[in-house]
Amino acid sequence: MSKAIIGRKVGMTQIFAEDGKVIPVTVVEAGPCPVVQVKTAETDGYAALKLGFLEAKEKSLNKPELGQFKKAGVKPCKYLKEVRGVEGYNVGDELKADVFAAGDHVDAIGVTKGHGYTGVIKRWNQHRLKETHGVGPVHREPGSMGANSSPSRVFKQKHLAGQYGVENVTILNLEVVRVDVARNCILVKGAIPGPKGSVVTLRSSVKSK
């Protein structure tokens, strides 16, 4: 059965395995996530859960947002997210870190760090131009834009400078190394998208290794 939970990225650290190897892990404060709505194939055409995360004050929500929580009978939450394919829960149930166990494989979904307006070297990992006589005066420009008189334009999708980051990214097949139920923390092997404090979603891996 597919599982999922919403969490907050605390940061990265490292732990030692039983054989002495160092494992880099990302600490995710996962849940508790109350179930605000249950969607089924009969009523909505697909199975999904609408989960809340982090309690919020009523005055910080508008009437439509507040109505969902009052209908479900749960406290208002700052974040609300729908996760598909998760079944077996009822409205009002609470998902905690123990939905996953050590050894499970998960997909981490988050929004990457924003880097602002950046050049082609940082954004697309392009090379610098030669720093010799006759080249320049700029050595970090994008290089040739293509043909001159024909087609007399720059082709679409050319890698140029622009906004870098703030994109939805999914990292597949990360291993859950440890689950701390007392602290509601899940330790995931490797890095996941987003800065510290950002909201991430962990779900059962959709692709097996």
FENQUI-V97264 format. One line per field, one symbol per residue. burial: I if it has 9 or more other C-alpha atoms within 8 Angstrom, else O. A space follows every 50 residues. Layout:
# FENQUI-V97264
burial->???
This chain:
# FENQUI-V97264
burial->OOIIIIIIIIIIOOOIOOOOOOIIIIIIIIIIIIIIIIIIOOOOOIIIII IIIIOIOOOOOOOOOIOIIIOIOIOIIIOIOOIOIIIOOOIIOOIIIIII IIOIIIIIIIIIIOIOOIIIIOIOOOOOIOOOOOIOOOIIIIOOOOOOOO OOOOOOOOOOIIOIIIOOIIIIIIIIIIIIIOOIIIIIIOOIIIOOOIII IIIIIOOOO
